[in-house]
Amino acid sequence: MSKFLKGTMILLIAGLFTRILGFINRIVVARMIGEEGVGLYMMAYPTFILVVTLTQFGLPVAISKRVAEAEAIGNTRKVKKILAISLITTLTLSIIFTPLLFFGAPLLAGTVFTDERTIFPLLAIAPVIPVVAVSSVIRGYFQGKQNMKPAAIQQIIEQVVRIGLIVVLTKYFLPFGIEYAAAAVMLATIGGETIALFYLLTMFKIKKAFPLRKNFLSSLKNTKSIFRELLNISLPTTGSRMIGSLSWFVEPIVVTHSLAIAGVTTTLATKQYGSLTGFALPLLLLPSFITVALSTSLVPAISEAYSLKKFALVERRIQQALRLCILTGAISVIVIYTLAEPLMQAMYNSSSGAIFIQIMAPFIIFQYLQAPLQATLQALDLAKAAMINSFIGAVVKTATIFILASQPDFGINGVALGFIIGFVLVAFLHYATIMKVIPLTFYARFYVKILIVTIAIGFAGKYLFALFIQQYPNFIAISLTSCVMVLLYIIGLTLFKVISLKDIRKLFMFLQPIKR
């Protein structure tokens, strides 16, 4: 089994567990602090992501790519230099941005956000930035070696610890006020990230091919060319992520101000935003663990194939990644769309976000495709193009949100429509950019067949749930309906010859080892 295949399989399995744990996390948070508390948390969280993006400086992707290239020629000395310069860079940046976030929190809460209570979660999250910075470097090193197991286990550890701490901390802080409970959720994030970092450092000490601390300073000598190599990838990657992070940072500001123009009160706007981004969107993005696994493995794998000028293999990897995204995403979308209201009720004890799912679900597949498409661009040294595409998508999305959400007839639904336009636009731009370098065949018949089967399964799902809910409790009815829909989906794809029994056995066998 190739490193790429093994790594992707590990990340897929870990990603599934992580998503399940993540949903348990969100269910616990939603039931303990409610829509308003989730809204405060979700308003502050994009600021944290923005600072983390600045601190990481795009280095995880750059490390993954350059380590993979160095490993391909057996240059261990270069790998050590890559790791050393990356650690120094991220730690230096974290020393700069951590106090900026901590001392800038009152200004952000008082002038930027419409709800001043966001100061508490902003202050709570600041100390975790150096931890995330170091974790990202070590994770990038393992991914470059196409050893995905440490990163996969790290994700699971982080989620398990976070869930435990959320239960304890929110119960303690909730009597002080909903804003303190939202801060407690942030504190739980610090605990989860810290314990997960200890695991990563332990695995690095066990698995490392060289002593990092020995002659650490001397390994920083003559690293200008290596630093430039990293910057060639990290700068455009940082640009892309900065655009996404800035867009996410600006998003709650634009949303709350737009809703205020539409006549929505601050408290109601916070609740609606929490319902959309804290309840509905995470459910819609549940299948994205597959795209995350694919994109993480695609960067070093395509980099390796592209550097060896195996262009046919590059196209095959891209095509198989896109097909797997569509095959798994389609069934996920139709199940979530069909069972939107009962799913929301079962998980969050509230169905207020169901309307957002029904608006966004038919188009969320484009968001699933973005991650592998962007990873492909980064592996092909087209990170700058990916950045430009992301910028265009972010501007159009934000403008759409402001225009629509400020209209009383649209309100918060205008935010959902803005998300949709952003998803679709960026996916098409990424795909068109790849086509300029690696011509991709578009298998129209394949996608039409999947669309027909998916729509048919949707109608079947509605009938099945109506039947099961008369005999069983809500959770059991949802589970039975979902299982039958998945089974019918597989049968439908087989009858339409989209997949065969052989394909089912080899669902993840989308790579052959590179022959040197």
C-alpha positions in Angstrom: 0.0 0.0 0.0 1.4 3.4 -1.0 2.2 6.1 1.6 -0.5 8.4 0.0 -3.1 5.7 0.2 -2.2 4.7 3.7 -2.1 8.3 4.9 -5.4 9.1 3.3 -7.1 6.1 4.9 -5.7 7.0 8.3 -6.9 10.6 8.0 -10.3 9.5 6.7 -10.9 7.2 9.7 -9.5 9.8 12.2 -11.5 12.5 10.4 -14.7 10.6 10.9 -14.0 10.1 14.6 -13.0 13.7 14.9 -16.1 14.9 13.2 -18.3 12.7 15.5 -16.4 14.0 18.5 -16.7 17.5 17.2 -20.5 17.1 16.9 -20.7 15.8 20.4 -18.7 18.9 21.4 -21.1 21.2 19.6 -24.2 19.4 21.0 -22.7 19.8 24.5 -22.0 23.5 23.9 -25.4 24.1 22.4 -27.3 22.5 25.2 -25.2 24.1 27.9 -24.9 27.7 26.7 -27.7 27.9 24.0 -27.9 29.9 20.8 -26.9 33.2 22.3 -23.8 31.7 23.9 -22.9 29.9 20.7 -23.3 33.2 18.8 -20.8 34.9 21.2 -18.4 32.1 20.7 -18.8 32.1 16.9 -18.3 35.9 16.8 -15.0 35.7 18.6 -13.6 32.5 17.0 -12.9 34.0 13.5 -10.6 36.6 15.2 -8.7 33.7 16.8 -8.4 32.0 13.4 -7.1 35.2 11.8 -4.3 35.5 14.4 -3.4 31.8 14.0 -3.2 32.2 10.2 -0.8 35.1 10.7 1.2 33.1 13.2 1.4 30.0 11.1 2.5 32.1 8.1 1.4 29.4 5.6 4.3 27.2 6.8 2.4 23.9 7.5 1.7 23.5 3.7 5.2 24.7 2.7 6.8 22.3 5.2 4.7 19.4 4.0 5.7 20.1 0.3 9.4 20.8 0.9 9.9 17.9 3.3 8.2 15.6 0.8 10.6 16.8 -1.9 13.7 16.4 0.4 12.6 13.0 1.5 12.2 11.9 -2.2 16.0 12.4 -2.6 17.0 11.4 0.9 18.2 14.8 2.0 17.8 14.5 5.8 20.0 17.5 6.5 17.7 19.7 4.6 14.6 18.3 6.4 16.2 19.4 9.7 16.9 22.9 8.4 13.3 23.2 7.2 12.0 22.2 10.6 14.4 24.5 12.5 13.7 27.6 10.5 10.0 27.0 10.6 9.9 26.6 14.4 11.9 29.8 14.9 9.6 31.7 12.5 6.3 30.6 14.0 7.4 31.0 17.6 8.6 34.6 16.8 5.3 35.4 15.2 3.4 34.0 18.1 5.3 36.1 20.6 4.2 39.2 18.5 0.6 38.3 17.9 -0.5 36.7 21.2 -0.1 40.0 23.2 -1.7 41.9 20.4 -4.8 39.8 20.6 -4.9 39.9 24.4 -4.5 43.7 24.7 -6.5 44.4 21.6 -9.5 42.4 22.7 -11.2 45.4 24.5 -10.9 47.5 21.4 -12.3 44.8 19.2 -15.2 44.1 21.5 -16.0 47.8 22.1 -15.7 49.2 18.6 -15.8 46.4 16.0 -18.4 44.0 17.2 -21.9 45.1 18.1 -21.9 42.8 21.2 -19.3 43.9 23.8 -19.5 40.6 25.6 -17.2 39.1 23.0 -14.3 40.5 25.0 -14.4 37.4 27.3 -13.9 34.7 24.7 -11.3 36.9 22.9 -9.3 37.2 26.1 -9.6 33.5 26.9 -8.3 32.2 23.6 -5.1 34.3 23.3 -2.8 32.0 25.3 -3.3 29.0 22.9 -1.7 30.7 19.9 1.9 29.6 20.6 0.7 26.0 21.2 -1.1 26.0 17.8 2.0 27.4 16.1 4.3 24.7 17.3 1.7 22.0 16.6 1.3 23.1 13.0 5.0 22.8 12.3 5.4 19.3 13.7 2.2 18.2 11.9 3.5 19.6 8.7 6.7 17.7 9.2 4.9 14.4 9.6 2.6 15.1 6.6 5.6 15.8 4.5 7.0 12.4 5.4 3.5 11.1 4.4 3.1 9.7 8.0 -0.5 10.9 8.8 -1.0 8.8 11.9 0.4 11.3 14.5 -1.7 14.2 13.1 -4.8 11.9 13.0 -4.4 10.8 16.6 -3.6 14.4 17.7 -7.0 15.5 16.3 -8.8 12.9 18.3 -7.0 13.6 21.5 -7.7 17.3 21.1 -11.4 16.8 20.7 -11.7 14.3 23.6 -9.9 16.6 26.0 -11.9 19.6 24.8 -15.3 17.9 25.3 -14.4 16.9 28.9 -13.2 20.4 29.7 -16.3 22.0 28.2 -18.6 20.0 30.4 -16.6 20.9 33.5 -15.8 24.6 32.8 -19.1 25.7 31.3 -20.9 24.3 34.3 -18.7 26.3 36.6 -18.7 29.6 34.7 -22.4 29.6 33.5 -23.7 31.1 36.8 -21.5 34.1 36.2 -23.2 34.9 32.8 -23.5 33.6 29.3 -20.4 35.5 28.2 -18.3 33.7 30.8 -19.6 30.4 29.6 -18.6 31.3 26.1 -15.1 32.1 27.4 -15.1 28.7 29.1 -15.5 27.0 25.7 -12.5 28.9 24.5 -10.5 27.8 27.6 -11.4 24.2 26.8 -9.9 24.7 23.4 -6.6 25.7 25.1 -6.6 22.5 27.2 -7.3 20.3 24.2 -4.6 21.9 22.0 -2.0 21.7 24.8 -2.5 18.0 25.6 -2.5 17.2 21.8 0.8 19.1 21.4 2.4 17.0 24.1 1.4 13.9 22.2 2.8 15.3 18.9 6.1 16.2 20.6 6.3 12.7 22.1 5.7 11.1 18.7 8.3 13.4 17.1 10.9 12.4 19.7 10.1 8.7 19.0 9.9 8.9 15.2 12.4 11.6 14.3 15.2 10.7 12.0 17.6 13.2 13.6 18.2 14.9 16.9 16.5 18.3 16.6 17.9 20.0 19.7 21.5 18.9 19.0 23.3 21.6 17.1 19.9 23.4 16.6 21.5 26.9 16.2 24.1 25.6 13.8 21.3 24.1 11.7 20.0 27.6 11.1 23.1 28.6 9.3 23.0 28.8 5.5 19.2 28.5 5.4 18.4 31.6 3.3 17.8 29.5 0.2 15.6 27.1 2.2 13.7 29.9 3.8 13.1 31.4 0.3 11.8 28.0 -0.9 9.4 27.9 2.0 8.3 31.5 1.4 7.6 30.7 -2.2 4.8 28.5 -1.0 4.0 30.0 2.4 3.4 33.6 1.3 0.8 32.8 -1.3 -0.7 30.2 1.0 -0.8 32.8 3.8 -2.4 35.2 1.4 -5.1 32.6 0.6 -5.7 31.8 4.2 -5.5 35.4 5.2 -8.2 36.2 2.7 -10.4 33.4 4.2 -9.6 34.4 7.7 -10.1 38.1 7.1 -13.4 37.3 5.4 -14.4 35.2 8.4 -13.2 37.9 10.8 -15.2 40.6 8.9 -18.2 38.3 8.4 -19.8 38.6 11.9 -19.2 42.4 11.8 -20.9 42.7 8.4 -23.7 40.4 9.4 -24.5 42.1 12.6 -24.4 45.6 11.1 -26.4 44.5 8.1 -29.1 42.9 10.3 -29.1 46.1 12.4 -29.9 48.0 9.2 -32.7 45.5 8.5 -34.1 46.3 11.9 -32.9 43.2 13.8 -31.9 43.7 17.4 -28.3 42.9 18.6 -29.4 40.0 20.8 -31.5 38.4 18.0 -28.7 38.9 15.5 -26.3 37.1 17.8 -28.8 34.2 18.2 -29.4 34.0 14.4 -25.7 34.1 13.6 -25.1 31.4 16.2 -27.9 29.3 14.7 -26.4 29.6 11.2 -22.7 29.2 11.9 -22.8 27.2 15.1 -25.7 24.8 14.3 -26.5 24.5 10.6 -23.1 25.1 9.0 -21.2 22.5 11.0 -23.8 19.9 10.2 -23.5 20.7 6.5 -19.7 20.5 6.7 -19.7 17.1 8.4 -18.6 15.2 5.3 -15.7 17.6 4.8 -13.5 15.3 6.9 -13.1 13.4 3.6 -12.0 16.5 1.7 -9.7 17.5 4.5 -8.0 14.0 4.5 -7.7 14.1 0.7 -6.3 17.7 0.6 -3.8 16.9 3.4 -2.5 13.9 1.5 -2.7 15.5 -2.0 -0.1 18.2 -1.3 2.9 15.9 -0.7 1.7 13.2 -3.1 1.0 15.5 -6.1 4.2 17.4 -5.3 6.2 14.2 -5.6 4.5 13.1 -8.8 4.8 16.5 -10.4 8.5 16.8 -9.5 9.0 13.5 -11.2 7.0 14.8 -14.2 4.4 12.1 -14.0 1.6 14.3 -15.3 -0.8 11.4 -16.0 -0.5 10.3 -12.4 -1.2 13.9 -11.2 -4.4 14.0 -13.3 -5.5 10.6 -12.0 -5.0 11.6 -8.4 -7.0 14.8 -9.0 -9.9 13.0 -10.8 -10.1 10.3 -8.2 -10.1 12.9 -5.4 -12.9 14.8 -7.1 -14.9 11.6 -7.7 -14.6 10.5 -4.1 -15.7 14.0 -2.9 -18.8 13.9 -5.1 -19.7 10.3 -4.3 -19.5 10.7 -0.6 -20.7 14.3 -0.6 -23.9 13.7 -2.6 -25.3 11.1 -0.2 -24.3 13.2 2.8 -26.0 16.3 1.4 -29.3 14.5 0.6 -29.5 12.9 4.0 -28.9 16.2 5.8 -31.3 18.0 3.5 -34.1 15.5 3.8 -33.8 15.1 7.6 -32.8 18.7 8.4 -35.5 19.5 11.0 -35.4 16.2 12.9 -31.6 16.2 12.9 -31.5 19.8 14.3 -34.1 18.9 17.0 -32.3 15.7 18.0 -28.8 17.3 18.3 -29.4 20.8 19.5 -32.9 20.5 20.9 -33.8 23.3 18.5 -34.9 23.3 14.9 -34.2 27.0 14.2 -31.3 26.3 11.9 -33.2 23.9 9.6 -34.1 26.6 7.1 -30.5 27.4 6.6 -29.7 23.8 5.8 -32.5 23.6 3.3 -31.2 26.8 1.6 -27.5 25.8 1.5 -27.5 22.0 1.2 -27.9 21.8 -2.6 -24.8 23.9 -3.0 -22.5 22.8 -0.2 -20.9 20.2 -2.5 -18.9 23.1 -4.0 -17.4 23.8 -0.6 -16.4 20.1 -0.3 -14.6 20.4 -3.6 -12.6 23.5 -2.6 -10.2 21.8 -0.2 -8.8 19.2 -2.7 -8.8 21.8 -5.5 -6.8 24.3 -3.4 -4.4 21.6 -2.2 -3.8 20.7 -5.9 -3.0 24.3 -6.7 -0.6 24.5 -3.8 1.1 21.2 -4.9 1.4 22.6 -8.5 3.1 25.8 -7.2 0.0 27.8 -8.0 -0.6 29.0 -4.5 -0.7 32.6 -5.7 -3.5 31.8 -8.1 -5.4 30.1 -5.3 -5.0 33.2 -3.2 -6.4 35.4 -6.0 -9.4 33.0 -6.5 -10.0 33.1 -2.7 -9.8 36.9 -2.7 -12.4 37.2 -5.5 -14.7 34.8 -3.7 -14.4 36.5 -0.4 -15.1 40.0 -1.8 -18.1 38.7 -3.7 -19.4 36.8 -0.7 -19.0 39.7 1.7 -20.7 42.1 -0.7 -23.6 39.8 -1.2 -24.1 39.3 2.5 -24.2 43.0 3.1 -26.5 43.7 0.2 -29.0 40.9 1.0 -28.8 40.8 4.8 -29.5 44.5 5.1 -32.8 44.0 3.3 -35.7 43.1 5.7 -37.1 40.6 3.1 -33.9 38.5 3.3 -32.4 39.2 6.7 -30.3 36.3 8.0 -31.2 34.2 4.9 -29.2 36.7 2.9 -26.1 35.6 4.8 -26.8 32.0 3.8 -27.2 33.0 0.2 -23.9 34.9 0.4 -22.2 31.8 1.6 -23.6 29.8 -1.3 -22.3 32.3 -3.9 -18.8 32.2 -2.3 -18.7 28.4 -2.3 -19.7 28.1 -6.0 -17.5 30.9 -7.3 -14.2 29.8 -5.6 -14.7 26.1 -6.6 -15.2 27.1 -10.3 -12.2 29.5 -10.2 -9.9 26.8 -8.7 -11.0 24.2 -11.2 -10.5 26.6 -14.2 -7.0 27.5 -12.9 -6.0 23.8 -12.6 -7.2 23.2 -16.2 -4.6 25.7 -17.5 -1.8 23.5 -16.2 -3.2 19.9 -16.1 -6.0 19.3 -18.6 -8.8 17.5 -16.8 -11.5 15.5 -18.6 -15.1 16.3 -17.4 -17.1 13.1 -17.1 -20.6 14.6 -17.5 -22.3 11.2 -17.6 -20.8 10.2 -14.3 -22.1 13.4 -12.6 -25.5 13.3 -14.2 -26.0 9.7 -13.0 -25.1 10.7 -9.5 -27.5 13.6 -9.6 -30.4 11.4 -10.7 -29.7 8.8 -8.0 -29.4 11.4 -5.3 -32.7 13.1 -6.1 -34.5 9.7 -6.2 -32.9 8.9 -2.8 -34.2 12.2 -1.4 -37.8 11.4 -2.3 -37.4 7.9 -0.8 -35.9 9.4 2.4 -38.9 11.7 2.9 -41.3 8.7 2.6 -39.2 6.5 4.8 -38.9 9.0 7.6 -42.6 9.7 7.6 -43.1 5.9 7.9 -40.5 5.3 10.6 -41.4 8.3 12.8 -44.9 6.8 13.3 -43.4 3.7 14.9 -40.1 4.8 16.5 -38.7 7.8 18.5 -37.0 10.6 16.6 -33.4 9.4 16.9 -34.2 5.9 15.9 -36.3 7.1 12.9 -33.4 9.3 11.8 -30.9 6.5 12.1 -33.1 3.9 10.2 -33.9 6.4 7.5 -30.2 7.4 7.0 -29.1 3.7 6.9 -31.7 2.8 4.3 -30.9 5.9 2.2 -27.2 5.0 2.1 -28.0 1.4 1.1 -30.4 2.6 -1.6 -27.8 5.0 -2.8 -25.1 2.3 -3.2 -27.7 0.1 -5.0 -28.7 3.0 -7.3 -25.1 3.7 -8.2 -24.4 0.1 -8.9 -27.5 -0.2 -11.1 -26.5 2.9 -13.0 -23.0 1.4 -13.3 -21.4 4.4 -11.6 -19.6 2.0 -9.4 -19.1 -1.7 -9.5 -18.6 -4.4 -6.8 -14.9 -4.1 -7.6 -15.1 -0.3 -7.0 -16.8 -0.9 -3.6 -14.0 -3.2 -2.5 -11.4 -0.7 -3.7 -13.3 2.5 -2.8 -10.1 4.2 -1.5 -7.7 2.5 -3.9 -7.2 5.7 -6.0 -3.4 5.6 -6.1 -0.7 3.2 -7.4 2.7 3.6 -5.9 5.2 5.7 -7.9 7.7 3.7 -9.8 11.0 5.4 -9.8 
